[in-house]
Each structure stands twice: as C-alpha cells, then as structure tokens.
Amino acid sequence: MDAPAIMQGVAGYRQVASCVSRVEASKRFYGEQLGLGEIDRPDFGFPGAWYEVGALQLHLMQREMDQSVEGIGPHFALYIPTGDFHSEVERLRSDGVSIMVEPNQRDNDGIWAAFCKDPDGNIIELTDMGPDHHK
C-alpha cells in the first residue's frame, strides 16, 4: 500500500485552542493545579490565557459554545514555515478550500495566520508560528 501524500507546506502542529466558560477558573486549573506556565497573549478583545506545553501551546478562549456564535472557536493550528505560508494558503484556495479568515499579520509579534474548515466544519488555523517560537 502506498503511503498517503503529505502536504508539503505543513511542517507540524503548533497549538490546540479550547473554549472555556470561566477563564479565571480555567487559569487556576491549568496554571495552578496542572502547573502549566502561562505565557503572554495578545489582546483579542475577549478573555483567555495561553500556556506552554513542552514546545507547543494550549490556548484558552472564554467563548460561548453554541452554533450561533460567529468567529473562531475550538481549533488546532498547523505550522507552515514563513517562506511557504502565502503560497500554501493560495494552493489550498486553488484546490477548493474555503479560507474563512484571510491571512493576517498580528501587530504585536508579526505572526501570520489564516483559518479554514475541514469537510466536517472543524476549524483549522494555519500559522507561521513554529513549535519552537517562544514569547
């Protein structure tokens, strides 16, 4: 059996993001009880917290979890090296993938991100923030 084709632009996982109902209670659990190290998080206009988990990250977002809420909910992020980022997003688009959030660069750290959905509606972030990126 032939091995499945590997997407050339995706180099690895970056983070997992999860919605929480009370960020302060979640910070106590993840930070104090589990002992994860909290790291700086950009201001996205809603409460949340980011933690280091080895070379990867866990992103918590205080968000409602019903289907009527627009925006980015639970997702995982795939790392695409900076030099391939824009061409890979365009390759996906030309292959019929709907880009739900166009590539954008964060002001605070220059990281590029875009978002798409898989065929079942799971949200996937595409980012050039690699697994070894710290603060």
C-alpha positions as CSV (number, residue, x, y, z in Angstrom):
1,M,0.0,0.0,0.0
2,D,1.4,3.4,-1.0
3,A,1.9,6.0,1.8
4,P,-0.6,8.9,1.7
5,A,0.6,12.1,0.1
6,I,2.0,14.6,2.6
7,M,1.1,18.2,2.3
8,Q,4.4,19.8,1.6
9,G,3.7,23.2,3.3
10,V,2.6,21.9,6.7
11,A,5.5,21.2,9.0
12,G,3.8,20.3,12.3
13,Y,1.3,21.2,15.0
14,R,1.5,24.5,16.7
15,Q,-1.2,24.6,19.4
16,V,-4.7,23.5,20.4
17,A,-7.3,26.1,21.3
18,S,-10.3,25.3,23.6
19,C,-13.3,27.4,24.6
20,V,-13.9,27.8,28.3
21,S,-16.8,29.3,30.2
22,R,-14.9,31.0,33.0
23,V,-11.3,31.9,32.2
24,E,-10.3,32.5,35.8
25,A,-11.4,29.1,37.0
26,S,-9.6,27.6,34.0
27,K,-6.4,29.5,34.8
28,R,-6.5,28.1,38.3
29,F,-6.9,24.5,36.9
30,Y,-4.3,24.8,34.1
31,G,-1.8,27.1,35.8
32,E,-2.0,26.2,39.5
33,Q,-3.3,22.7,39.6
34,L,-1.7,21.3,36.4
35,G,1.3,23.6,36.8
36,L,1.5,24.8,33.2
37,G,3.5,28.0,32.6
38,E,1.3,30.9,31.4
39,I,2.7,33.0,28.6
40,D,1.9,36.4,27.1
41,R,-1.3,36.5,25.0
42,P,-2.2,39.3,22.5
43,D,-5.4,41.2,23.3
44,F,-8.1,39.7,21.0
45,G,-10.9,41.6,22.7
46,F,-12.1,38.7,24.8
47,P,-10.7,36.9,27.9
48,G,-8.3,34.0,27.5
49,A,-5.0,32.6,28.5
50,W,-2.1,30.8,26.7
51,Y,0.1,28.1,28.3
52,E,3.3,26.4,27.2
53,V,3.0,22.6,27.0
54,G,6.5,21.5,26.1
55,A,7.4,23.0,22.7
56,L,3.6,23.5,21.9
57,Q,0.9,25.7,23.4
58,L,-2.6,25.5,24.8
59,H,-4.8,28.5,24.0
60,L,-7.9,29.0,26.2
61,M,-10.7,31.3,25.0
62,Q,-13.7,32.5,27.1
63,R,-16.4,32.0,24.5
64,E,-19.9,30.7,24.2
65,M,-20.2,27.3,22.6
66,D,-23.4,27.3,20.6
67,Q,-23.7,27.2,16.8
68,S,-25.0,30.7,16.5
69,V,-21.7,32.3,17.7
70,E,-19.7,33.6,14.8
71,G,-15.9,33.7,15.0
72,I,-13.1,31.3,15.9
73,G,-14.0,28.6,18.4
74,P,-12.1,25.4,19.3
75,H,-9.4,24.7,16.7
76,F,-5.9,23.3,16.2
77,A,-3.1,25.1,14.4
78,L,-0.8,23.7,11.8
79,Y,2.6,25.3,11.3
80,I,3.6,26.3,7.8
81,P,7.1,27.9,7.5
82,T,7.1,31.6,6.8
83,G,8.6,31.3,3.3
84,D,5.8,28.9,2.3
85,F,2.9,30.4,4.2
86,H,1.3,32.6,1.5
87,S,1.9,30.2,-1.4
88,E,0.4,27.3,0.7
89,V,-2.7,29.3,1.5
90,E,-3.1,30.1,-2.2
91,R,-2.5,26.5,-3.1
92,L,-5.3,25.4,-0.7
93,R,-7.6,28.1,-2.0
94,S,-7.0,26.9,-5.6
95,D,-7.7,23.4,-4.6
96,G,-11.2,24.4,-3.4
97,V,-10.5,25.0,0.4
98,S,-12.6,27.9,1.6
99,I,-10.4,30.3,3.6
100,M,-12.8,31.7,6.3
101,V,-10.3,34.2,7.8
102,E,-7.9,35.6,5.2
103,P,-4.2,35.7,6.0
104,N,-3.5,38.5,8.5
105,Q,-0.4,39.5,10.4
106,R,-0.6,40.3,14.2
107,D,0.7,43.7,15.1
108,N,2.4,42.7,18.3
109,D,4.7,39.9,17.0
110,G,4.3,39.8,13.2
111,I,2.9,36.2,13.2
112,W,0.8,35.3,10.1
113,A,-2.4,33.3,10.5
114,A,-5.4,32.3,8.4
115,F,-8.3,30.0,9.2
116,C,-10.2,27.3,7.2
117,K,-12.5,24.5,7.9
118,D,-12.3,20.8,7.2
119,P,-15.2,19.0,5.4
120,D,-16.9,18.4,8.8
121,G,-16.6,22.1,9.8
122,N,-13.7,21.7,12.2
123,I,-11.7,24.9,12.3
124,I,-8.0,24.8,11.5
125,E,-5.6,27.7,11.9
126,L,-2.7,27.9,9.5
127,T,0.2,29.8,11.1
128,D,3.9,30.6,10.5
129,M,4.5,30.5,14.3
130,G,6.6,27.4,14.6
131,P,6.7,24.9,17.5
132,D,10.0,26.4,18.7
133,H,8.6,30.0,18.9
134,H,8.6,31.4,22.4
135,K,7.0,34.6,23.6
